[in-house]
């Protein structure tokens, strides 16, 4: 039987008693994976060493309706007086159609209960679109985001503040904290990464595909770039995994059936398997959106020490630009393929980009670095 000293028992008891409680409050659950919930879980694990205990709670309005969900929130919030509640904002978490005005009711309820509210903006811009419904949705989202900043005690943005098109500083000191990769022990992944030399193939990884027509365009871009790379570089392997990967398998295989490329489409996998696959790949293609410090799937590649072939956009700024990015221009036909070939052909260039990704991961995107930023906020006195 294992024995414990009195001193160790006291230390454990003291650690449990002294740990400060935090609540991460989420809206409806996303499927098949919920990136925001995973974000909160990994953040909570990293905050342990700072003396915090983060619990995940939900306003389950989609399951029980808004009236029932708000009644439950009011009961729960009575127990959170003086506690930090990190309210996670995406438009679709608080409205099925992206009209998140009830999010403001949640804020009002928390403030009435004496809660210390910090809003974490995972969506940092309103949705685009030119239809009447798009303009109305955008107006509702802007109102929710601005009002949330006004009435909360703290605002945490996942992109640099100066990159926000709508933000006008009214009061307070908003905080920029990039997201991390939703992968286990991601801060240790890059040093373990090694080229899979058993068959001498170079592996290109794609983590996540957008659904619908946008996803079809992504598959066209990926297929064109990989075909071009295969004409210049031998022994290539393409692995597509994550959300909507299975939906795009038919089109992907059809587009690449004439090329000498080994294709694997794996779909949604456990985080441990994602970590293993990315850590043994050689380069990541990220074509879903401009590279940004809030794009967790791109940061997964950085966390695994990969060069990331991506394109710039309004949110592209340090610290993401300190990672190993090989940037291409979507406006220049064929530029994605040329950027990919350069990474694959030039081993020194590829190694340099991989090292930059690892350094950026350790400094900015590891959960340890992210938790340290949160700890600074949580220690603030009113």
N, C-alpha and C positions, 0 to 999 in steps of 0.2 A: 504493500500500500504506500502511495506517495505521501510524504510528510511535508508539512509547511511550518516554517518558524513563525513565532508570534510576530516578529518584526515584519515579515513579508505579508502576513495577513493584515496587519495594521496599515501597511503601505497600500495594499489593494483596496481596503475599505476606504482609506482617505482619498485615493484616486477616484473611486466611484462617487463618494459624497461631494467632492470638490468640483467635479466636472460641471461646467455651466451649460444649461440647456439652450438649444436653438431650435426653431421650427422652420422647416422648408415647406411652404404652402403652395400646392400645385392645383391646377384646374383638372379638366378631364384627361383621361389617360389616352396616349397615342398608341397606335398599333401598326405593325406587329412589334415594333420596339418603341420605347419612350425615351428619347435622348435626354430630355430634361430630367426625368426621374433618375436616369443613370448618372447624369451630371451631379445631382444632389447626393447620390449615394457615394460616389467617389470623393466629392468634396467633404462629406461627413467623415469618411475614413481618414482623410488627410488632416482634418481639424482636431482629431483626437490628441495629437501631440501638442496642441496649443491649449488643451484643457476644455474643449467644447464637446458636447454631445448633441449631434444634429438628428432630429426626428422628422420623417417625411409625413405630412398630412395632406389630405385632398379636400377640396370643395367638390363633391361628387354630384354636380348638378345634372350631368347627362343621365346618371343612373336613377336619381330620386326626384329630379325636378328642382327648380331654383328655390321654391319656398321651403321645401324640406331641407335642402342643403344649407340654406342660410340660417334656419333655426338651429341646426346642428353646429354650425360655425359659431353662432352666438354663445351656445353652451360651452363649447371647447375654449373659446377665446377668454372666458372668465378665468380660466386657469393659466392664461398666458400673460397676465398683467406684469409689465416690466421686462418681458422676455423679447428677445429679437425674433421677429418672424420675417424670413426672407421669401417674399412673395414673387413667384416666378411668372413672368409675363411672356406669353406668345398670344397672338390674337385668336388663334383657333383653340387654344386651351380654355378660353372663356366665352366662346361663341362658336356654334357649329358653322356659321357662315362668315365669321371674321368681323362681327360687329361687337366688340368687347366692352360695351358700356356697363354691363353688370359687374365688370371688374372693379368699377368705382364703388359699387355697393359693398363689395368685399373689403376694400380699403376703409370705407367709412365705418364698417362694423369693427374692424381691428383697431382703428383709432379710438373708437368709443370705449373699447375694452382696456385702454391704456397700454396697448402693445407698442413695441418699438419696431416700426415697419421699415424694411429695406426692400425696394423693388429691384429685381434682377431682370434686365431687359434682354431677353434672348432674341426677340424681334426688335430691331432697332430702327426700322423704317416702315412706313405704311405700305400696303400692297399697291402695286402698279395696276394700270388698266385705264381704258378710255371710255368704257360704257358708263351710263348713268349710275348703275349699281356699283361700279368700281369707284366712282367719285364719292358716292355716299359712304361706302365702306372706308375709304381713305379718310374722310372727314371724321368718322366715328373713331377710327384708330388713333388719329392725331389728338383728338380730344382726350381719349383714355390715357395716352402716353404723357401728354402735357399735364393733365390733372393729377396723374399718379406721381409725377415728379414734384408737383406743388405741395401735395398733402403728405407725402412720405418723409420719414426722417433721413433716409439715405437712398441714393439711386446708384445702381451698379450697371454700367454699360459694358457690353462685350466687344465693342469697337472703340477706337479713340474718340473722345468727345467731339473733336474738331471735324470729324467725318460725318456727323449727323446733320442732315439737311434741315431739320425742323427745330432743332434745339436752340432755345434762347435762354441763356442763364438768368434765372430769376433770383435764386438764393441758394445757399448751401454750397457744397463742394462735391459734385458728382465724381464717381470713381470708375476708372476703366480697369477691368480685369478680363483678360482673354479667357476663352473656354479651354478646357483640357481635353485630351483624348479619353473617350469612355472605354479604356482598356485597363486590365489589371496590371499593377506595378509598371505603368507605362514609362515612368522615369528611368527604369532600368532596362528597357527594351533595346534601346539603340546599341549599347555596348555588346549585347548578345547577338546582334544581327550579323549574319555572315552569308556570303554568296553560296547558294546551293550548287556546289560544283560536282555533284554526283553524275549529272548528265550534261554538264557544261552549257546549260541553257540560261539565257538571261530572261528574268521574269518581270513582266509589266503588270502592275496591280491597279484595278479600278474598284474603289470602295463606295458603293452606293450609286444608283441611277435614279433620276427623276422619273416619275410616272407620266403616262399620257404622251401627248405629242412632243412635249419638251424632251422626254426620255428618248423618243425616236430620233430626234436631232442629235442628241448626245451619242447614241449608238452609231449614227452615221459618221460623226466626227471621229470617234474612237476607231471605228473600222478603217476609215480612210488613212488615219495616221499609222495604225498598226500595219496595214498593207504596204504603205510606203517604207516603213522601218524594215519590214521583212525583205524588201527588195535590196536593202543595203546591208542588213545585219542578219547573219544566219543563227539558227537555233533559238528562236524566240518562243516564249510561253506567255499567254495572256490569262490572267485570273480575274474574273469579275465576281464580286461578292457584295452582300449587303442588300438593302431594300431595293425592290423592283428588279433585281438582277435576273431572277428567274423569268420575269415577264418579258424581258428583252432577249432571252436566250435564242429564240428562233431567228430573229432578225440578225443577231450578232453572228451566229453560225453561218447563215446564208451569205452574209457580206464577206466572211472570211474563208469560205469553203475552198476557194481557189488558191489561197496563200499557204505557205509552209509554216503555219503558226499552230502551236499546240494550245487549244482553247479549253478552259475550265470555267463553268458557271456554277457558283456554289450557293447563292442565295444568302439568307439570313443565318448567321452562325453564332454560337456562343462566343463571348468576348475573348476567351482563352484561345480559341481557334483563329479568330481574326488576328490576334497578336502574333501567333505562330506564323501565319501565312504572310503577313506584312513584313515581319522580321526576317524572312528568308526571301523576300522579293528584292528587286534591284532598282525599281523606279515606280512611282505612282503617277497616274494620269488623273488630274482633277479638272473636269470640264463642266461640272454642273452649274457653276456660278463663279464670279470673280473671287479670287483667293482673299480670305478675310480671317481675322482673329476670332470670328464666331462660327467658323465652318469646322465643326468637330470631325467630320470625315477626312478633311484635308489634314487637320492637325494629327489625326491618327497616323498618317504617313510620316509626319515630322517626328512624332514620338517614337517611331520605329527606325529612325535614322535614314529615311529615304529621301532621295531627290524627288521633288514634286514638280511636275510639269503642269503649269496653270496659267491663267491670264489675269491681268490687272482689272480693277474696277474702282468705284468711288470709295470703297472701304479698305482698299489695299494700302497699308501703311505700317510703319514699325509698330510692334516687333515682328510681325509675320514676315516682313521683308528681310529680316536677319536670318531666316531659315534658308535651307538649300533649295531655292526656287529657280526653275528654268522657265522663264516667262515667254509666252508666245502671244501673238496678236490674232484674235478671231477674225479681224477684218482683212488679214493677208491670207489668201488662199494657200493652203498647204503648210502654213507656218507651224501648226501643231506637229505635223510629221517631222519637219526639219528640227524642231526643238527636241523631240523624242530621240531622233537619230543621233544628235550630238551627245546626249546623255549616254546612250547605249554604246556608241563607238569609242568615246574618249573615257578610258578607265580613270585617268587622273581627275578629269572634270567631275565624273560621277562620284569619286571618292571625296573630292572637295565639297561638293554639295551635301553629301551624306554627313560629313563632319559638321557643316554649318547647321544642319537640321538637329543634330544631337546637341550642339551647344545652345541653340535657341530653345529646344525642349527643356533642357536642364535649367535655363535661366528664366524662362517666361511661361512655358506651357505645362510643366510638370504639376501634378496636384500639390506637391509640397510648396512650390512657388506660389500657386494660386491660393492655397490655404493661408500662407503667410500674409498675403494682401488682405484677405477677409479678416484675419485675426486683428490687423490694425484697425479695421472698421469696428469690429465687435467690441473692442476695448474702449471705444470712445464713450465719454460720459455725456449725458444730456446737457 
